[in-house]
Structure formats: C-alpha cells, structure tokens
Amino acid sequence: MHSPTSVLVTGGAGFIGSNFLLHMVPRHPDVHFVNLDALTYAGNLTNLTAIEDAANYHFVHGSVTDAELVADLFAEHAVSTVVHFAAESHVDRSIMAPLAFVETNTKGTVVLLEAARAAWDDRDAHPDRYRFFHVSTDEVFGSLGDDGFFSETTPYDPRSPYSASKAASDHFVRAYAHTYDLPVLISNCSNNYGPYQFPEKLIPLFIQNALHRRPVPVYGTGENVRDWLHVRDHCTAIARILEAGRVGETYCVSGNEERRNLDLIHLLLDLVDEALGREPGTSRALITFVKDRPGHDYRYAIDASKLRDELGWTPTYDLETGLRATVDWYLANQDWLDAVQDESYRDYYEQQYSHR
C-alpha cells in the first residue's frame, strides 16, 4: 500500500491534472502537492482557485523538458511520488505540428524518469515509498472494428502523431521499470469530459457553438465510436491505482459509456436545449458534416475489468448524468471560457499554425 508524502503533479493546471488536484489536495492535508505546469494555451491557474492558498499546495511554472528544474524539484520537495499528466493531447494539433508532441510527451517523460531514477536511489530498500504514475490514453492501441475491446494486453498500434508520442512515452516508462527497477504504474483511459476542459475539444466546443447558434462541425458521417469517462471518475481511479495498484502494472480506465459520435452529439445538444429552455431539436439543426480527419480511428472501447476486479473501482457517472452536469457547468462559467480564449490563446494558435 503506497502512502505518498510529497507528490509532483505535472500538467496540474490542465484539464485532468487540475481536476485531480482539486480532488486530492483537500482530502490529503498531510501530503504536499507540487504542481509543475508550463502554462501553455491549455493550462490555466484559474482552474485551481479553490486550492491556490492551501498549505499543502505549491505551484511551479516550468516545463517537464527542463531537466535541471525537474531535478531541483525532486531535491527541494523530497518528491516521493510522480503523477504525470503533462502532455500535448489534441490529435488535430498533432497532425499539424507533430514535433511539439515528441518534445513534450516523449522527451518530457524521459526527463522525469531520469530525475526519479537519480533521486530515488534507495528505492530497493523502500519498496512502498516511491511511485511513478504515468497517465496515458487508449489511443495508443489503435482502432477497433465493430467488436472487441482494448485491454492491458492489447498490442500497441498508434495511428496519429499524438498517439505515437504517447505510445513512445509508455514504452520508456516500462523500459525504466525493467532496466532500473523504477516503481512505475501506467493507466490508459478513454475519452474524458467534464469541468475545465479546454474548449477546442468536442464537448465544450459544441456546448459553446450551440449556445451561440454557431455551426456544430461533425467529422465524416459521425459514425466513429468512443467510450466516455467523466473526469472526476478518472481522478478517483487514479487515486485508487496510486494507493493500491501493483507496481509495474497497467490499468485501463473506462466509463463504460460507448457511443457513436453522432449519438453523443445529439444527446449533448438536446441537453443544451433543455438547459436553455429552447424548443427540442433547435441545436441539432446546427450540425454540419465536414471532411473527415486524416487517419481517423473508427472505434475505441475499453475493458476495465482488471481495475474493477483487483481494486474495486467503478465509475459513478452515467453518460446522461455526467453530460447534464457538464452542460450546466459550462453555461454557468462563461467568464472562465472567456478567460481561456483571450488574446494570448489566439496569438499562440496563430504562431503555431499560421504558416502550415
């Protein structure tokens, strides 16, 4: 059983990382949490207002690719546990600018592994003291047909620069476990949704577009299938794996809510209409089918029975309940949405992609 004392959370100002910190910091007042985040376009400290003054929370502005900074943090804060979220994660961006994904997702992971290897030189004598938790994605497994599920034993078959960079980082984590006996854990999760997700992703983007009666662009014919996981369920899964997961193991995390994209979008838009008191079907009329994404994976679905059977974790949100809560959150937090889409975001986006 692992009981962390000082936890380095990378990417803790991003979507999943901030939700994790909001979940953990108040519940573990005796554990010190250090949040390392580069504050690129998707990182936002306003996500963490509720804990920014907590005695057991400390923010550091910096990149996981900065080896000197990372090593200093391990020493200064006596880091015993890493929970590694920091990643470029948008597939469309990876298609346009793949090298940024290699830099952050692959190199950044190796920098962290090297720092942990150097700092935890007494790990053999203290098998429960240290953990390196790497948060990954189901996209490393490739694409499914109409049948079957991804599991912890599914061969890797990444299909985009994003998933390839995450697959490479997964392999490095396992290599450090094998070569250096580093105490690692890996999770591969399905599509997350919920509060504080940057509004380039499907669910917050479409809520905003429907609110403002803008087109809702759907790739292809909307037949692609995804499994949806509420971010707060994901955070409880990570906490449980960190506490009791077997060192060296991988755990798949699923919301058990598999839907065609078009069915998901219909449900989401209907909930927006309901929340706004609009005539049913108003937002569905905004759907516009657009050219499909290059190499668009057909279906993702996860078998999370290992996590359920070994650690007793199951999701608490069904999709409709989770989406309704998510719609309500975004409609009630327009100031947050305005803040994360200000001029600094537009400047960043133009610098990255205007020449491509």
C-alpha positions in Angstrom: 0.0 0.0 0.0 1.5 3.3 -1.1 1.1 6.4 1.1 2.6 9.4 -0.7 4.3 12.2 1.3 5.3 14.7 -1.5 3.7 14.4 -4.9 4.9 16.1 -8.1 1.9 16.5 -10.4 2.9 17.5 -13.9 0.4 19.4 -16.0 -1.7 20.2 -13.0 -3.2 23.4 -14.5 -4.6 21.4 -17.4 -7.9 19.7 -17.7 -7.4 16.3 -16.0 -4.5 17.5 -13.8 -6.4 20.4 -12.3 -9.4 18.1 -11.5 -7.0 15.6 -9.9 -5.5 18.3 -7.7 -9.0 19.7 -6.8 -9.9 16.2 -5.7 -6.7 15.3 -3.8 -5.4 18.4 -2.1 -8.4 19.0 0.3 -8.6 15.2 1.1 -4.9 14.8 2.0 -3.9 17.7 4.1 -0.7 15.9 5.3 0.5 15.3 1.7 2.5 18.0 -0.1 1.5 18.6 -3.7 3.8 20.3 -6.2 2.2 21.4 -9.5 4.6 21.8 -12.4 3.0 23.3 -15.4 4.3 25.3 -18.4 1.0 27.2 -18.7 0.7 26.8 -22.5 -2.6 27.6 -24.1 -4.4 24.7 -22.3 -3.0 25.3 -18.8 -4.9 27.8 -16.6 -4.3 28.6 -13.0 -7.9 29.9 -12.6 -8.8 26.2 -12.6 -7.2 25.9 -9.2 -8.5 29.0 -7.4 -10.2 26.8 -4.8 -6.8 25.4 -3.6 -4.3 28.0 -4.5 -3.9 29.1 -0.9 -3.8 25.6 0.6 -0.9 25.0 2.9 -0.1 21.7 1.2 -0.1 23.0 -2.4 2.7 24.7 -4.3 2.8 25.8 -7.9 5.9 25.9 -10.1 5.9 27.5 -13.6 8.1 25.4 -15.8 8.3 22.6 -18.4 8.8 18.9 -17.9 11.5 19.1 -20.6 13.7 21.3 -18.3 15.9 18.6 -16.8 17.7 21.0 -14.3 14.4 22.4 -13.0 12.9 18.9 -12.6 15.9 17.6 -10.7 15.8 20.6 -8.4 12.2 20.0 -7.6 12.8 16.4 -6.7 15.6 17.6 -4.3 13.8 20.6 -2.9 10.5 18.9 -2.2 11.7 15.4 -1.4 9.4 14.1 -4.1 8.3 10.5 -3.4 5.5 10.3 -6.0 5.0 11.5 -9.5 1.6 11.7 -11.2 2.5 12.6 -14.8 -0.3 14.3 -16.8 1.6 16.9 -18.7 1.1 16.3 -22.4 0.1 17.8 -25.7 -3.2 15.9 -26.3 -5.1 17.3 -29.3 -5.0 15.0 -32.3 -5.7 17.7 -34.9 -2.8 19.8 -33.5 -0.5 16.7 -33.6 -1.3 16.3 -37.3 -0.3 20.0 -38.0 2.7 20.2 -35.6 4.0 16.7 -34.6 7.4 17.7 -33.2 5.8 19.6 -30.3 4.2 16.3 -29.3 7.5 14.5 -29.4 9.1 17.2 -27.3 6.6 17.3 -24.5 5.1 13.8 -24.5 8.1 11.7 -25.1 11.2 13.8 -24.1 9.3 15.3 -21.1 8.5 11.8 -19.8 12.1 10.6 -20.1 13.3 13.8 -18.3 11.0 12.9 -15.4 12.1 9.3 -15.4 15.7 10.3 -15.3 15.1 12.6 -12.3 13.2 9.9 -10.4 15.9 7.3 -11.1 18.6 9.6 -9.7 16.6 10.9 -6.7 15.2 7.5 -5.6 18.5 5.8 -5.1 17.2 3.9 -2.0 14.1 2.5 -3.7 15.2 -1.1 -3.4 15.3 -0.8 0.4 11.9 1.0 0.5 9.5 -0.7 -2.0 6.4 1.2 -0.9 7.9 4.7 -0.6 8.1 5.7 -4.3 5.7 5.6 -7.3 6.0 7.0 -10.8 2.4 7.1 -12.2 2.2 7.7 -15.9 -1.2 8.7 -17.3 -1.7 7.6 -20.8 -4.5 7.1 -23.3 -6.5 4.3 -25.1 -5.4 5.8 -28.4 -2.0 4.0 -28.2 -3.9 0.8 -29.0 -5.0 2.0 -32.4 -8.5 1.4 -33.8 -11.2 -1.3 -33.2 -13.8 -2.7 -35.6 -17.4 -3.2 -34.6 -16.4 -5.8 -32.0 -13.9 -6.3 -29.2 -12.3 -4.1 -26.5 -8.9 -2.7 -25.6 -7.3 -4.2 -22.5 -4.0 -4.1 -20.8 -2.6 -6.8 -23.1 -3.7 -5.2 -26.4 -0.7 -4.7 -28.8 0.2 -1.1 -29.5 -0.8 0.3 -32.8 -0.8 4.1 -32.7 -2.3 5.9 -35.7 -1.6 9.6 -35.1 1.4 11.7 -34.1 -0.3 12.3 -30.8 -0.9 8.6 -30.0 2.6 7.7 -31.3 4.2 10.1 -28.9 2.1 8.7 -26.0 3.0 5.2 -27.0 6.7 6.1 -27.0 6.4 7.5 -23.5 4.6 4.4 -22.3 7.4 2.3 -23.7 10.0 4.4 -21.9 8.2 4.1 -18.6 8.2 0.3 -19.0 11.8 0.3 -20.0 12.8 2.2 -16.9 10.9 -0.3 -14.8 12.7 -3.2 -16.4 16.2 -1.7 -16.7 16.4 0.4 -13.5 13.7 -1.2 -11.3 11.8 2.0 -11.1 8.4 1.6 -9.4 6.0 2.6 -12.1 2.3 2.4 -12.8 0.5 3.2 -16.1 -3.1 3.9 -16.8 -4.8 4.0 -20.2 -8.1 5.9 -20.2 -10.9 6.5 -22.5 -12.2 10.0 -23.7 -12.5 12.3 -20.7 -15.1 15.1 -20.3 -16.2 17.5 -17.6 -15.3 20.8 -16.0 -12.2 22.8 -17.0 -11.7 21.1 -20.4 -10.2 23.4 -23.0 -12.8 24.4 -25.5 -11.1 23.1 -28.6 -12.3 19.6 -27.5 -15.6 18.2 -28.8 -17.9 18.6 -25.8 -17.0 22.1 -24.6 -16.7 23.3 -28.2 -20.1 22.0 -29.1 -21.7 23.4 -26.0 -20.3 26.8 -26.9 -21.3 26.6 -30.5 -24.8 25.6 -29.7 -25.1 28.4 -27.1 -24.1 31.0 -29.7 -26.0 29.2 -32.5 -22.8 28.6 -34.5 -22.3 25.5 -36.7 -21.5 22.2 -35.0 -18.9 20.6 -37.3 -19.0 16.8 -37.2 -16.3 14.8 -38.9 -17.4 12.5 -41.7 -20.8 11.0 -41.0 -20.4 10.8 -37.2 -20.1 7.0 -37.2 -16.9 6.9 -35.2 -17.3 5.4 -31.8 -15.8 6.5 -28.5 -16.0 5.4 -24.8 -16.7 8.4 -22.5 -15.3 8.8 -18.9 -16.2 11.7 -16.6 -13.0 13.4 -15.4 -14.0 13.1 -11.8 -14.4 9.3 -12.2 -10.9 9.3 -13.8 -9.5 11.1 -10.8 -10.9 8.6 -8.3 -9.5 5.8 -10.5 -6.0 7.3 -10.4 -6.2 7.8 -6.7 -7.1 4.2 -6.2 -4.4 2.9 -8.5 -1.8 5.1 -6.8 -2.9 3.8 -3.4 -3.1 0.0 -4.1 -2.1 -0.7 -7.7 0.6 -3.4 -8.2 3.9 -1.9 -9.2 4.8 -2.4 -12.8 1.2 -2.9 -13.8 -1.0 -1.2 -16.3 -4.7 -0.5 -15.6 -7.3 0.5 -18.2 -9.9 3.1 -17.1 -13.3 3.2 -18.8 -16.6 5.0 -18.2 -18.4 2.0 -19.8 -20.3 4.6 -22.0 -19.6 3.7 -25.6 -21.4 5.9 -28.2 -21.3 6.8 -31.9 -20.1 10.4 -32.1 -23.4 11.4 -33.7 -25.4 9.9 -30.9 -23.2 11.6 -28.3 -23.6 14.9 -30.1 -27.4 14.5 -30.3 -27.6 13.8 -26.6 -25.3 16.7 -25.8 -27.2 19.2 -28.0 -30.6 18.1 -26.6 -29.3 18.8 -23.1 -28.1 22.2 -24.1 -31.6 23.0 -25.5 -33.1 21.7 -22.3 -30.9 23.8 -20.1 -31.6 26.9 -22.2 -35.3 26.3 -22.4 -35.2 26.1 -26.2 -37.5 24.1 -28.5 -36.3 20.5 -28.7 -34.1 20.0 -31.9 -33.0 23.6 -32.1 -29.3 22.8 -31.6 -29.4 19.6 -33.7 -30.2 21.9 -36.7 -26.7 23.4 -36.3 -25.0 20.1 -37.1 -22.8 20.4 -40.2 -20.9 17.4 -41.6 -17.3 18.2 -42.6 -14.4 16.4 -44.2 -13.1 13.6 -42.0 -9.9 13.9 -40.1 -6.9 12.2 -41.7 -6.4 8.7 -40.3 -9.5 9.0 -38.1 -9.7 5.9 -35.9 -13.1 4.2 -36.1 -13.7 2.9 -32.6 -12.3 2.9 -29.1 -13.7 0.8 -26.3 -12.1 -0.4 -23.1 -12.4 -3.5 -20.9 -11.7 -2.1 -17.4 -12.4 -5.4 -15.6 -8.8 -5.6 -14.2 -9.3 -2.3 -12.4 -12.7 -3.3 -11.1 -11.7 -6.8 -10.0 -8.3 -6.0 -8.5 -9.0 -2.6 -6.9 -12.8 -2.4 -6.7 -13.1 0.8 -8.8 -16.2 1.5 -10.9 -17.4 4.8 -12.5 -20.2 6.7 -10.7 -21.4 8.9 -13.6 -23.6 7.5 -16.4 -23.2 9.5 -19.6 -26.5 11.4 -19.5 -26.0 12.5 -15.8 -22.4 13.4 -16.5 -23.2 15.4 -19.7 -26.0 17.2 -18.0 -23.7 18.3 -15.2 -21.1 19.3 -17.7 -23.5 21.4 -19.8 -24.7 23.1 -16.6 -21.1 23.8 -15.6 -20.0 25.4 -18.9 -23.2 27.5 -19.1 -22.6 28.8 -15.6 -18.9 29.5 -16.2 -18.8 31.8 -19.2 -16.3 34.0 -17.5 -13.9 31.0 -17.3 -14.5 30.3 -21.0 -13.8 33.9 -22.0 -10.6 33.9 -19.9 -9.1 30.8 -21.6 -9.9 32.0 -25.1 -8.4 35.5 -24.7 -5.9 37.2 -27.0 -3.0 35.1 -25.6 -4.7 31.9 -26.8 -5.3 33.3 -30.2 -1.7 34.6 -30.5 -0.3 31.2 -29.5 -2.5 29.4 -32.0 -1.6 31.7 -34.9 2.1 31.4 -34.1 1.9 27.6 -34.2 -0.2 27.1 -37.2 -0.5 30.2 -39.4 2.4 29.0 -41.6 1.2 25.4 -42.1 
